[in-house]
Amino acid sequence: MLDRLIDLAIQRRLATVILSLAFVAFGLYTLNKLKIEAFPDVTNVQVMVITLYPGQAAEEVEKQVTIPVERALVGIPRTLVQRSITSFGLSQVIITFDDDADIYFARTQVAERLHDAEVPDGVNPTLGPNDTPVGQVYQYTLESDHHTPTELRGWQDWVVSKQLMRVPGVADVVNFGGFQKEYHVLADPAALRSNSVTLKDLMDAVGESTGATSGGYLSSGASEFVVRGRGYLRTPEDIEHTVVKATNGTPVLVRNLARVVEGATPRRGAVARGAANDSVEGTILLRRGENPRVVLDEVHKAVDRVNHDVLPKGMRIVPFYDRTKLVNTTLDTVSHNMTEGALLVTFVLWLFLRALSGSFAVAITMPLALLTAFVGLYYAGVPANLLSMGAIDFGILLDGAVILVENTYRHMAEEQPRPEDVPGVVAKASKEMVRPILFSLSIIVAAMVPIFTLERVEGRIFRPMALTYAFALAGALFFTLTAVPALTTMLLKHQKVSEEEPYFLVFLRARYLSALRVALRYPLTTRMAGLIVLAGAVMLIPRLGSEFLPQMNEGDIHITVTMPSSVALKRGADILKETRLALLQFQEVKDVLTEQGHPEDGTDDEAPNQAETFVMMKPESQWRTGRTKEQIVDAMRAELQKRPGVIYNFSQPIKDRVEESISGIRGQIVVKIYGEDLGLMHGKLNDIRKVLSAVKGARD
């Protein structure tokens, strides 16, 4: 069958080349539509339940909210793990499902069970956004030269976030920072007492005074009119003129009992960028399964439209973090490596064959094999990433083509056929190599079979790489047996081929034969030397180390800042401003943003004494100090540790969120302590920390 395929490709060589070029066009079209991630999404299928219980201590939230929600969610099909996080006024319950569970099935099951949760009146558990921990693809701050943080937050809540939510593929826009505007009614106890009004009466009157009521409709001749009463509160004066009670026909108004002032929702978090004291931030979350390139293109268009057509003069969206940069860096890295690989392979082939035509015929296999991999990934629904594309070995892909072309050149040099006999010689030479090529590629594919059996995180990391390799090898085999013989025939039909070995190869062969004679003369010594080398290699295996996740450079730095638990929001903001200013002193740093505490929607769980610091780095081409990223991190750590009582943990943005999603806690190695005595557990935690800090290699 393979012999017939080779004959057909050589006989219809022009059609074979044209079809190969058509496949190149189709592959490029597919590559443009393929979902490309900067890093593999190794996170589980998770659903988060967020419940806000403002003003309540963590212990009360645990008893009245977290435990009832956990009980209601027990027994959901295909659940693997259920864990919770409870803090002041906030409860988060995270349910992890099987790898192959559909996310919408999981969310539906959780939503159905939430109705059974026996939580206090007015408390409403809700589902978190349908995103993944690597879904934070775009962060920005809303800035203005004359608007207040309260006005900026109002525009962010009611205008900007709603505009960006309309972009297809966006799961949510998290609003953070600034002040959410409120009107506060400050009651006067003496006035309440003198008018015989309780605080509950005042609260009920204000609560019931806003809204609209229906009066039905009124017929008038041939027409009818809808009747309604409009009573929405719009200004502080409307609240002040609200009637609380009437005494002997004299109304008692809110203004007679209290003052109405403009205020803000009590905050448990704040955002600041650069040297600013307070910023308003928006974070765009990518919906699970969407293509980040496509969504980000639409986000950029929406941001431009909002900046030019929606926002008032002086207000603008200023991007801070854009995943497009990382995706483009990934594509540039892969394309750069592929280009260098193609040039290197072509040069090596020319070095040994001394024939540019043969080198070109072999090198053409590489783009065809890679495009086959992209087409296969697209139709398999598997996204490509830096790990899967960057791990491809061009030598393996071109191995069959090299063998085939080299054998063809040998036959051409020995037989010196006439032009009309060249197709037959190429076909004969190609058929001789079919079995070795097929067996070698089959062995490589068989070696990858265990990778397909990996599950959970390991499977999500390495399965795309194995699929990419499998599709690329299949493409390499097919085009080695079709395009390469056809192209070789066309290129060599009117060429005179002579097989002449390069001088350096003759020199190396002579030295090798001399060494081989010595090895054969002393077989026992040769075997002992081989065993010693093998034993040395085995002894080095334990020193190699291992990584749970592959270390990949995201470019930017993420710092978790932990201050003493008693630190208030304002004092923590002062410490974080010092941190930002210290980091901005580094020449390699472009911008710094800190997120202290958590936003009002509860999508994060940090307390006011905790903060996430995002350090955006300049391109490495602009670094003038000659330091590596590791050296810069060491210098940052040394500078920040001058502030006593504050703990700094260095990581990368995506890496940090992935580790937290997997273990529930940030960090590569995590120790969890279980018990019922918090004081005892905290003491043991400090003891363990001292032990771990003394371990060689432990940093943060």
N, C-alpha and C positions, 0 to 999 in steps of 0.2 A: 504493500500500500504506500509506504513512504517512498519507495523507488518510483512508483507511478507519479507521485506528487512532484518529485524532482524532475522527471521527464516532462511533465506538463508545464512546470515553471520555466524550464529551459526552452521548450518548443514555443511557448507563448510568453517569451521574456519581455517583450514590450508591454503587453497587457499586464504582466506581473508587476513591472516597475510602476506603471500607471496606477494600478490598484493599491500598491504600497504607498504611493504619494497621496492617494485619496484617503487611505487610512490615517496618514499623518494629519491631514486636515480635520478628519473626524476626531482624532485623538486630541488635537489642540482645542477643538470645540468642546469636547467633554471635559478637558482640564479646566476650561474657563468656568464650567458649571460645577465642578467637583468641590465638595466641602473640604476646605483646608484649615486645619487648626495649627496654631503655633506649637502646642504640646498636646499629647493624647489626653483625652478626658477620662481619667481613671476612676471617677467618682461613682458611687452606687446610685441606684434608683431610690431617691429619698423624697419624702413628703414631710414638710414642717408644719406644725400647728402652732400658731402664735396667739397668745391670749394676754391682753392688757388688763391689769387690775390696779389702777393708779392709786398711789399712796399707801399701799399695803406692804408690810415687811415680807422678806423672802420666805420666812417660816409660814406665814399665813397664806401666801400665794401657793406654797407647796401643798398645804393641807386642803385648801378650798378650791384650787384650780388644777394644779399639775396632777395630783393623784386621781381626782375624778376623771380627767381627760385620759390619763393612761389606762384606767380601768375600762373606759368606754371603747378604747382602741385595741384591747386585748383580743387576740384570736382572729385578726384580719388575715385573710388568705395570703399566702406567699410572703409573709413577714419574716425577716431574718433577725433584726435587732430593733429594739425600741429603747431610746434613752431620752433624758430630759435635762433641761437647764432652767433653774429658777433663780431669779434675782428680785430686787426691789421693784414691785409693780409689774413684773414681766414673767411669763412662763413660755417656754419653748419645748415642745415635744417633737422629736425627730424619729420617724419610722423608716427603716431601711428594708427594701424589698429584694426579691430575687433579681439576678442580673437581667433575665429576659422578660421581666414583668413590664407590661405597658404602663407608662407613666400616667395616662389618663384613667386606666383601670385602677391604679393605686390611689389616685386623688379622689376618684368617685367612691371607692370603698371607705376612705377616711372621712369624707364629707358625710356619708350616710351614717356613720357611727357617732359623729360629733353631736348629733341631736340627743343622744343618750347620756351625755356628760352632765352630771348634776352640779352645775356651777352656780354661784350667787346670781341673783337678778341683776340685769344690766351688764353682765360679763358675757362677751360673745367670742368664743374661740373661732378663729378663721384660718384658712389655709395660707401658707406662705407662697411667694411667687413660684411659678413653674420654670425655674432656672436650675443651673448647676453651680457648684462653687467656682467654676472657671468662667461663669457667665457674666462677670463684671467687665464689659467690653469697652465702656466709654464713661469717663468721669469728667465733670466740668463744674465750674463755679459761675454763678450769676453775679456779675459785677456792674457797678454804676459809679459815676463820679458825683452824684448828688442824692441818690435814694438811700434810705435807712435800711438796716438789716431786716426790720419788720416789713417794709414795703417790698424788699427783694424776696422775702419768703412768701409773701402773698402772691406775687407774680409767679414764683416757682410752683406753688401749690395749685393755683387755679388756672394758669395759662400755659406755662412752659412745659410742665410735665404732661399735661393733657395733649399738647401738640405732639410731643415725642412718643407718647403711648400709641399714637395712630400709625406709627411706622410698623409695617409687617415684620414679625419676628421678634419684637420687643415684648418681654414678659412683664416688666414693671420698670418704673422709674422711682428710685428711692430718694426722697427729699430729706435733707439733713442740714442743720445749721440755721442761723438766724433766729427769729422769734415769730411764733404763730400768734397772730393778733387775737386778743380777747378784750371784752369789756368786763371790768370787775365792779361789783356792787359792794361797797364797803359800808356795812351797817353800823349805825350809831346805837349802842346799847341803851343809852339814856332816852333817845327818841323812841325806840321800840317800847320801852317800859312805860313811858308817859302816854303812848297811844294804844297801850294794851295789845300790841302786835308781837307775835313770836317770830323767831327767825325762820321757822318753817312756813309761816304765812307769807313772809316776804319772798322766800324762794319759790313757793307755789305761784304767787302772783306774777313774778317775772317769767317763770317757765310757761305759764298758760297765756301770757299776753301776746305772744308772737304766733303768727300763722294766718290762715285765711279760712273763712267759713262759707258754706254754700247757702244761698237763699232760693234755690230752685230756679224757676223761670217765670216771667211775667208776660202774659198775652196782652197785646194792644192792637186791636183791629186785625189786620192781616199779618201783623208781625209779632214776634216774640223776642224777649230779651232775657239773657242769663243774668241772674242776680247773685252777687257774691260780696262778702265783707272782707276787706283787705286790712290786715292788722300786723304786717311784718314789721319788726323793729329794725330800723336802718341806722339810727344815730344814737349817741348817748342821751340826747334830749328825749327821744322816744321812750327810752327806758325810764328816765326820770319822771315822765308824765304818766307812767303806768299807775292805775288805781289799785291799791292794796286792800282797802276796806272803806266803808262809809260810816260815819258816826253822826246820827241825827241829820242825815242828808248832806253832810259835809264830807267830801272825799278826802282820803288820806293817800297821798301820792308817794312814790318811791323816794322822790327828792326830799320829802319831809322826814324820811327815816334813814337815808343813806346817801353816800356820795357815789357817783358813777364815774369811773376813770378808765382810761385805756391801759391795758396791760398785755401780758403774754402768757401762754401756756408754760407752766413750770417745766424746765428743761432737764433732761438727764444726759445731755450730750451737746457738743459744740464742734464746729469745723473752723479751721483757720488755714489760710494759704500764704506762704511766704512770710512777709512782715506784718500782715494784717492781723487784727485782733479778733475779728469775727467774719466768717464767710458763709455764703449759702451755696450748698453743693447739690448736684443731681447726679445719680449713678444709674446708668442704663443697664438693665439686666437682659441678657440674651435668652430667649426661650429655648428650652431643651430641644436639641435636634436640628436647630436652624443653622444655616450657613453664615458664619460671622462676616465673611467678605461681603456678601450680598446685603446683609442687614446694616453693616457699617456704612456702606455706600449710601443707603437710603437715609441713615441717621445724619450723615454729613449734609445731604440735601435739605433735610428738615431743619437742621441747625442754621444753615445759611438763610433759609426762608424765614425762620423765627427772628433771627437777628435783623433782617432787612425789612420785614413787613409787619411784624407783630409787636415787638418790644418798643417801649417808648424811647425817646431820644436820650442818649447817655447810658442806657442799659444794654448789656450784651452778654452772650454766652461765651465764656473763655474756656476752651478745652484744657484738661489737665492730663488725663490718661486716655490714650486711644489705642485699642488693640490692633488697628490697621498697621501701625508701625511694626509690631511684633510679627504679624502675618507676613508683611512685605519683607522683613528681615529673614524670615524663614524661607520664603520663596527665593530671595536673592542668594541666600546661603546654598540652597539646594542647586539652583541654576549655576551658581559659580562653581560648585564642586563637580557638577555634571560637565560643564564646559572644560574645566581643567582635566577631568578624567578622559574625556573624548580626545583632547589634544595629546595627553600623555600616552594613551593607548595607540593612537595613530603614529606617534613618533616611535614607540617601541616596535610596532609592527614594521615600520619602514626600516628601522635599525637592523632587524633580523632578515626581512624579506628583500630589502633594498628595492621595493617596488611600490610606488605611490598608488597605483591602481588597486592592488590587493589590499593595501591599508585602508583605502576609502571603502572598498566593498565590505570589509569587516566592521569598520567604525559605524557604518550606516545601521548596523544591527542594534546599536545602543539606543538611539532615540526611538526606534520602532518598538523595542522591548519595553522601554519606560512608558511610552504612550499606551501600550497594551495593559500595563499595570494600572494606569490612571483610568482607562475605560473599565477594567474589571472592578476597581474599587468603587467607581461611580454606580455601576449597576448592582453591586453587592451592598450598596448603602453604607459603606465604611469610609469615614473621613480620612484623608491623608494628613500626615503631620511630619514634623522635623525628624522624629525618631524613625518612622517607617521609610521615608524617602531618603534620608541621609545614610541609612544602613546598607543601601544597595551596593554590592561589590561589582564593579564594571568588569573586572577580570573574569568573574564567574559567568556573567551574561555573554561575554564575547568568546568564551573558551571554545564552544563548538564551531563558531565561525572561523576562528583562527586555525583550528585543525583542518577544516574543510578547505580553506583557501591555500594553506601551506601544502596540502596534498595535491591540490590542483596545480600549483606552481611546479611541484616535483614532476608530475606527469607531463606537463607542458614542456619542461626543460628536457626530459628524457625522450619524448616522442617527436617534438617539433612538428606538430600537425599542420596541415594546410588550413586556411581560414574556414573552409566548409566543414572540416572535421573537428573544429574546436568544440562545438556543442556536445559531440559525443564524448570527447576526452573529459570535459568538465563533468558531464553526467556520470561517467565511470568513476572519476575521482571522488565525486560527492557520495555516490552509493557505497563506496568502500568505507566511508567514515560515518555512515548513518548509525550503525550499532554502537560504536564507541561514544558518539555524541549523545545518543538516547540514553545509554546506560549511565554516563556521567551526570547528566541532568536529573535522571531519575533518582540517583543516589542522593543528590543535594536536596531534592524535594522530599525524599523519605526522611532525611535528617530533620526536616522541619515539622514532621507529623506530631511529635510530642508537644510542640508549641501550641498546636490547635487544641490540645486537651487542657491547657491552663484555664483556670477559672478566676472569677472575681477580679481583683486589681491586677494581678499578674497577666491574666488573659487580656484585659483591656489595654495593657501596655504593649504586649508583644504580638497579639493576634493580628493587628493591622500590618505590622512589619512582616509577619509570615505570609499574609495574603498578598502583600505587595511583591514579595520575592516570588511567590508561586505564580502570580500572573505575569511577572516580568520574565521568568524562566520559560513559561509556556510561549510567550511572544517571541523570546529569543530563539527557541527551538523551531517554531513555525517559520520565522523569517530567515533563519539559517538554512532551512531546507527549500526555501522558495526564492526570496529576494536576493540572497547572496549568490546562489548559482546563476540566476538570471543576469544579475549585474556583472558578475565575473565573466560570463560568456561575452557580454556586450563590450566589456573593457579590454579583454584579451584576444578578441577575434582577429584583430589585425596587428597584434604585437608579437615580437620575437622574445621568448622568455628563455633566460639562461639561469641555471641554479649555481650561484657562486656564493660561498659562505664568506661572511665578513672576517677580516683579519683578527679582530678581538675574539671571535668565537673559536677560530682555529687555535689561538693562543690558549684560551681557557680550556679547550678540550685536551690539549696536550698535558697541561698541568693536572687536569682531573684524572687522566689515564695513569699518570705517574702516581698520584695519591691512591688510586684504586689498586694498583699493583702492590703497594706497600700494605694496604689493608688486607688484601687477600693473602699476603705472605705471612702476616701475623694475625690470624683470625681470632685467637683467644684474647689478645690485647685489644683488638677492635671491639669485641663484644663487651669487655670490661669497661672500656671508655664509654660506650653507649649506655651501659647500666648506670655508671656514675653520673652521667648527664641526666638520665631519667630520674635517679634518686634525688639529685639536687633540685630538679624541677618540682618533684612531689613535695619536698620539704618547704618549698616556697609558697605552695598553695595556701596554707593557713595565713600567710602574711599578705595575701592579695586583698583581703577585706571584701565587703559586699555592700550594696546599696539597695534599700527597699524600692526607691524610685530613682530613675536615672537623673543625675545632676545636669541640668541644662541651663544655660545662661539666659535669663530673661532680659538682661540689660539693666533693669531698675532694681532698687533695693526696698525691702519692706522691714520696718523696725517696729516691734511691739514694745510699747513703753508701759511699765507697771510701776505706779507710785504707791506710797503707803495707803492702806484701805480707808483711812480717815480723811484723805485729802478731798476738799470740796471742789466743785466744778470750777470756780473762779481761780483758786490757787493752782489747780492742775493746768488751767489755760495759761497761766504765767510761766509755769515750768516748761510747757510745750512750746511757748514762744521762744524761750531761751534755746530749746533744742533745735527749732527750725533755723534760728539765726546762726547757731553753731554749725549746722550742716551746710547752710548756704555759703559759708566761708570756703568750702572746698571748691577748687576750680572746676572739678569734673561734674559738679551738681548743677542741674538746670533749674529745678523747682522742688519745693517741699510742701506737702499738705498733711495736716494731722486731723484725725477723726477721734475725738474724745467722747467716751461714753457710747450711747446708742441712740439711734433716731427714734422719733415718736411712734413709728409704725411697728417697732419691735423686731425688725428683720435682723438685727444684731443684738448681742447680749452683753456687751462690755459695760462695766460700771464707770462712774466718773473718774476713778483712779486709774483707768486703763485707756490706752490710746493706740491707734494704728497710725504709723507715720509712713507715708509714701514718698520715697526719694526718687525723683526722676533724674536720670543721668543724661548727660550730653552724649552724642555719638563718640565712640572711641577715637575716631579720627581727629576730634577736637581736644583730646586730652594732651596737655603739654607737660605734665609732671613726670611722665615716664613710668607711673605706677600702674600695676595691674589692679583689677577689681578687688581681688583678695587683699592686696595691700591697702587699698582705699578703705575697705571695711575695717581692717585692723586700726587704721588711723582714726576712723570715725568712732570706733569702740573706745579707743584710748581717750579721745576728746570728751565723749559723753559721760564716761565713767568718772569724770571729775565732779559730777553732781551726786552727792551722797544720798542714799535712801531710794534711788531710782534704779530700776532694773531695765536693761535694754537687751532685747533679743533680735538678732539679725537674721533675715531670711529673704525670700523673694515673693512678690505678690501672689502669683498663681500657686507656687509651691506651698506657701503658708496656708492658703484656703483649702487646698487639696488635703494636706495633712490634718487640718482641723475636721474636715468632712469625714475622713476615714476613722480617726480615733476619737473625735470629739474634743481634742485638745491640740493646740499648736505644738509642734516639735517632732523631731525625727525619732527620739526615744522618749517614751512617756511612762511614768510610774503612777499608778492609781492606787489610792489607799481607801479601803472600805471599812466602815465601822459606825458606831452610834454616838461616840463621845468626840465632839468636834475639837475640844481642847487637846485631848490625847492625840487625835489624828494630826492636828497641826504641829504638835511637838515632834511626832515621828517623821512628819514631812520635812521638817528642818534638819533632823538627824540624817535622813536619806540624802537631802540636798548636799550636806557637807561631804558625805561619802562620794557622791557622784561628781562633785566639783573637783575632787582630788584625782579623778580618773584621767589618764593621759588622753588628750584629744577633746575633752569636754570644754566647751567655750561658754555658751549662754545657759 
